[in-house]
């Protein structure tokens, strides 16, 4: 029995391992089947990554052959020269979005001074239109349209490039280029070149109004309304105050230097359209009301000033100067359309001294010496076709007449009241 039992136990020990061997063999066969079904590409990637030297499969291009190229050497020298300044500005400068928001805080499309300031940046040195535009009445791209949409014109140092516009808020830049007949290498007619410029102006108009501005720029959806801002509505309180302030500023500079201008301005052209003598009195009162110092000298100059001085001031002209290298040029500038008339050399006559203008009437100097063509005769009524001063001068003249009439009525009323009080005192 014991032997039988031992036999059974021995049999059991020899029989029990067989199932485990069978299970292990079955599992090994299943993984082979899975590996056999794996795509070849994945197997190659797995073997490549499992290899210790898989870095040799990474393609590292060799740029050393370009180091001797002259363009690469030039830009490396520029980078090395401005390396410190670049990182300094990068740390101190604000992000673009913050700068846009800071500029947008000063954004005011209804500000007349800001519009006139942008408009004053368009000069003969940095702005020009083709000849076909000057003769066309339907030409829409003008300095007024650009300034109306937030663009000012800038001058590039050591460059003759014109029509370079910069937005006041987003600082995007736009350059307007037109075709000239003599600049073309092809034999185009004048009419064909004019039509090309018309098509360019149409595309530029879309850029000026919307497309050329930044996505966060408020000028993309707004523009300065001309009616009420540039062309002011007459006889409103704000209009009257603005016109009188601009008239006082122009009159102050002309009264101080009218003796210098007397030999430069042709009097016959002004003799037929001068203002009335009665307006001079109230104009002098307006002038002296805005001055805190040197009233006596200014009053004596205004009393001796000819009538054309008040006419020119009423039409929006101011005396300004600009230096080209060592040469100083004096101009009459319209504050409404920035039209300019070059005067003769004021210092030709030894009896005339060089006028001392205020800093606001001294224009930005130019490094190059310019060949200035002197105009034959100054015509104060010759403004640009869209200038607001033609309308403003009529409103200002009527405003001065009304002020003179109101002053006369107040004087009459005061005399009547004085007589009445005197009569009462006598009766008493």
Secondary structure by P-SEA (a helix, b strand, c coil): caaaaaaaaaaaaaaaaaaaaaaaaaaaaaaaaaaaaccaaaaaaaaaaacccccccbbbbbcccccccaaaaaaaaaaaaaaaaaaaaaaacccaaaaaaaaaaacccccaaaaaaaaaccccccccccccccccccccccaaaaaaabbbbbbbcccccccbbbbcccbbbbbbbbbbcccccccccaaaaaaaaaaaaaaaaaaaccccccccccccccccccccccccccccaaaaaaaaaaaaaaaaaaaaccccccccccccccccccccaaaaaaaaaaaaaacccaaaaaaaaaaaccaaaaaaaaaccccbbbbcccbbbbbbcccccbbbbbbcccccccccccccccccccccccccccbbbbbccccccccccccaaaaaaaaaaaaaaaaaaaaaaaaaaaaaaaaaaaaaaaac
